Amino acid sequence: MDIIENIDKMNKITTHSVIEAKNLKKVYKTGTVENTVIHNLSLSIKSGEFVTITGPSGSGKSTLLYLLSGMEPLTDGVVYLKGKDLTKMDDKEMSELRRTDMGFVYQFYNLLEEMNVADNVFLPSLIKEKKLDINRLRKVLEMVGLTKYEASYPYELSGGQQQRVAIARALYTNPEVIFADEPTGNLDSISSEQIMEIFKKINKEFKTTIIMVTHSDKLAKEGTRQIVMKDGQIC
């Protein structure tokens, strides 16, 4: 581990709360009809936590995840990430914050078929024309168990392996927080357990804060804290 990464790791350990959400409200409008999906919700997430969010369909799990990451605009309330008010950031500032401090993993892998594993992991940096770090690439591929697949293409990989590539891509920039929305939703039970073990390893070894939405109560219990949603509120 190099000096810079070690300092980053120490900073993550000593920070108290990485996310503070206060009085969140989200209303969707269809014509004159309003549907409130998040009701006056407040939440604090400490640096280094592995928080899982569960609840029935329509309870607001994914909406909460997108509000916390700034991917979805708030109707009311405020979200702070590392003390920065997301509601006061313009598009450029939010884009930069997502690039440096956030990683995203979704139910669908969102890999480019014409690119090999290495280039899919590099993709955010390629888009931003940033310098590519081969050592970092190999470190994250080792973390997700894909050391020998650097030159492979998505069509040559199983669903579980493709999701590992997506996790490596999210981890490549050494984010403060990884937001994962149903990352095991398209996987069988064995692959789901393997993906969960990877997230736990990332959380333990890199001290990365992870916030994961899942329908699986079994997987949810493997995080460090479980949040249960119902009707847009925390139970």
N, C-alpha and C positions, 0 to 999 in steps of 0.2 A: 504493500500500500504506500503510495507516494505521500509527501508531506501535505500537499494541498488537500488531497482526499481525506487524510487523517484529521486535518483541521475542520473540514466540513462535517465529518462524523462527530467530532467533539461538540461542535456548535449545535448539532441536532440533539445530542444528549442533554445539553444544558438548557435548551429552550423549554419554557414551561408549556405554553399553548401555541400550537402552530395555526389553529383555526378557531376563531370565535365568531359564532353566529348569534345574532340577537333579533328576536321578534320577527322571524321570517314569515312572510306571507306570499303565496303565489295564487293568482287568480287567472284562469283562462276564460276568455270571452268568445262566445259564438253568437253573433248578432246581439240580441239583448239579454241572452242567457249567460250568467256568470257561474263558473264552477271553481270553487276554492279548494285547491288540492293540498296546500300547506297552510296550517292555521297557527299563527303566533308561536312559532317554534324557536327555541333558543338551545344552543348546543356549544360545548367547548371540547376540542380535541387536542390532547397533549402530543407534543413531538415524540415520535417513536411508538405511538399506539398502533394497533392493528384493529380497527373498528369495523365490525360487520353490521350491515343494516338489513333486517328482514321484515316480513309482514305480508299480508295477503295482496293479491293483485289489486291495483288501484289505491293502495294505501299511501302512495307518495314517495316510495323508496328512491326510485331513479330521479324523480324531480328534485328531491333533497340533494342528491349527489351532484346534479347539474347546477343547483343554486350555490352549493358550497365551492364549486370549482369556477364559478363565474360563467359557465357555459350557457346558463339560462338566466335572463334578467329577473330581478326581484320585483314583485308588486309593492312590497314594503319590507322594511327591515334593513339590516346591514351584515355583511360578512367581512371579517378581517383575516387575511392570510399573512402570517409573520408581521402582524401589526399594520398591514397595508389595507386600506378600505377599498375593496373591489368595486363598490358602487361608484367611486369617484374616478375610476380609471377610464381612459379612452381606449379605443380599439387597439392602437399601437402598444400602449402600456400593458394591456391585458395579454396581447399576443406574446410579448416579451416575457411576461411573468409565467405564462403557460410553458414557454420554451425552456425556461431556466429552472423553475420550481415545481412544475407539475408533470406527471406522466399519466397517460390514459390507456386503459385496457377495456375493450368492449366485448360483448357477446360474440360478435362477428369479428374476424381477425383483421380485416382491412389491409391485407397484404397485396402488393402488386405482383401479379403472376409473372410479368416479364423481368422482374428483378430477383436476384438470388437473395439468400438469407442476409448476407452482409449488407447489401444495398438497402434492403427493407429496414434493417436496424438503423442504418445511416440516414434514412429518408428525411427526417426532420432537419438534419444538418445540411443535407444536399439542397433542400428547398431554400434554406437560409444562407447557402453558400458559405458554411462554416468549415473550418479545418477538421478533417476526419482523424479520429484517434483510434488507431488499430489496436493498441494495447487495451483501451477501454472496451472496444468491440469484443475482443477475446475474453475479457474478464466477465462481461455480462452473458456471453454465450456459454461460458463455463458455469456460471451461476444457474442458468436454466437447463443445463444438460445438453447443449447442442454444439459442443466443441468441434465435432467432426462434420458439421453440416453448413459451414460457412459458405460454401460454393453451391449448395443445393437450392432448388427452386421450390416454391410453395406446392406445386402439383406433385412433387416427389415426397411430400411430408404428410403425415396423418393429421387429423384435426387437433389432437393434443400437442403435436409438435409445432403446428402453425400458431397455436395460442402461445406457446413458449417464445416464438419469434416476436409476437406482439408484446409480450412482457419484456423481452430484452430491449425492444425498441423504446418502451416507456422508461426503462431503467438506464438507458445509455447516457442520458444527460445528467445523471445523478440527482434526480428531483428530490425536493423536500417531501412531496406527497405524491402517492400514486392513487388515482381514482379508478376503481374497477367496477364496471356495470355488468353484472351477471357473466363474469368471465368463464364460468363453467357451464353456462346454459345450453351449449350445443355439444357437450361432451358426455361420454359414458361415465359411469361411477368411478372406474379405475383411473381414467384420465383426469377426472375432477379432483380426486384425492391427490394425484401427482401435482396438479397445478396449485392446489392449496398448500402442499408442502414447499413448493417453490416460493410462494408468497411469504410463508412463515420464515423461510430461510433468508429472504431478502430483508424482512422486517428485523430479524435477529442480528444478521451479520452487517448489514448496511445501515441499520437504525432508521430505515425509511418509514415514514408514516404511511399507512395503507388504509383506505376507506373503500370497503367493498360491499356492493349490493348483491344479495343472493336469495333465492327462494328456498335454499336448503338449510334447514335448521341445524342439521348435523354439521355441515361445513361452517356455519356461522359460529358455532360454539368453539371452533378452533382458533378464533381470533383472541385478542386480549380483552375486548369489550364488545358486547352485542347490544345493538339498539333495535327495538321492536317498534315498528310503525303501525298505526291504525287510524284510518280516516284523517290523514294529514298531520297527525300528532305523534309524539313519542309516548308509548304506553308507560 
